[in-house]
Amino acid sequence: MSAAAGVALGYEPLAEEDRGAGRLWIAAGGSHVVPAVGAAFKNVLLSAVLELRPRKEARVVVLGAETDALSPRARAGLRAQIAFLPANGGLISHLNGWENIALPLGFHDPARLRGLAPEVYAMLEQFGADARSLLGRLPEQMTLYEKKLAGYVRMRLGRPRLVLAEDAGAGLGAGERGRVAGFAAAYLADCPEGTFVQLADVPDESG
Amino acid sequence: MIGVYRELEGSMRLAAHVLRRFWVLKLPPVAEELARQIYFTGASATATIVIRGALVGTLIIAYVIEVLNADVNLAVKMLLWVVLREIGPLIAAVLVIQRSGTAVATELALMKISGEIASLRRLRIDPQDFLVVPRVVGIALANTALTVYVQFIAVGGGMVLSALVIDASLGEMAGSFFLLASPLDLVYSMAKSLLFGAAIGVIACYYGLNPPGDSINAVPKAAISAVTQATLAVMLLNIMFAYLVYGSALFGLFTALQ
């Protein structure tokens, strides 16, 4: 069993028979892809990492901390450093682009809302979006790429140390997939000590 | 029975959450939600709700005057006791249930089913802080404002109509009205409206956040439950108010006999 220090994300099933298939051990820093993550394991992993509560079935390490030994205060502090990026951006349907992007900061760090616009514009334009138009539209008026991008910008503003991202390329055309592939690099350029973990979908073998 | 208890307990918990976390209204996203809710329930609905409310209020007065063969004194008492204290808050509440209660329950149930509530939690945002607190406060405030509009127009309309029917001058009617009315009447009806609005908001949010299933079919069921239970709650609150304030469940008889 590895030491927790220097580990961004560790998940090790406690049952002997599950250890081989379900073990996940990711070193801190850089971009990582976890291949072929099934929906069931993804749900288990996400709840383990985002809830940070002791679990009976697995040992969980997040940003070097064992989650079964966390005080509520430490848990809240650690949770603030983790972000999840869903495949569809995870936007709220009745809020426009700007309101969606500014939402977490409005709750957790309202002082940063002032002077936020240039940062948001720069990030959106870096990935080829018409920022003014995107920020004024509701999610239902956005393309899938725009939703993913808005979710990504929202995540970046929180400056997390660990990002768990669902398969960002799913459902996109080749050009957009190319831009989405730059998400991790742009995040790491902004936050060199961060870790970007992409949970790739199980390949579709039906066709 | 257990289901009823669970729903009652859930609604009470939600109401307690609103009281406990009132301060979140100062956060920019929550303040925006509050403004949106007040605009939707109050401002954008003003014309339709006030016209319908005022028509019903005026109609009631017309019937009462005709049936009881009322004089100026009785007509004014009717306007004060029936329209100002009772019908105004009730009509506004019923119309707000129809419009905003259904909208809130439907919206929240859809958000729950589509995973947006879970998205909020993943952003470390308590859905009750962001969605429930501003909706409950917004509906309570907007319902109070709508009640005042309805009362103003219904009393005004009732006075004009009464003056025509019972052959009394409008000035005479207005004089009698302001002689009988006291600021307490307005405070009483506004306190009731505030409570009615808060109850409508809490119940609509409760059923919206707890739809009976994960499929799209659960959305209309949540809306129907919200409307039914909110109407029941408003009626019960009205009876409780009458009993607490006037010491008699049969509000109206007590004051009418004076």
Interface residues (C-beta under 8 A of the other chain):
Chain A: L50 R79 A80 F84 P86 G90 L91 I92 S93 H94 E99 A102 L103 P104 G106 F107 H108 P110 L113 R154
Chain B: L27 P28 P29 V30 E32 E107 L110 M111 S114 G115 E116 S119 L120 R122 L123 R124 I125 D129 F130
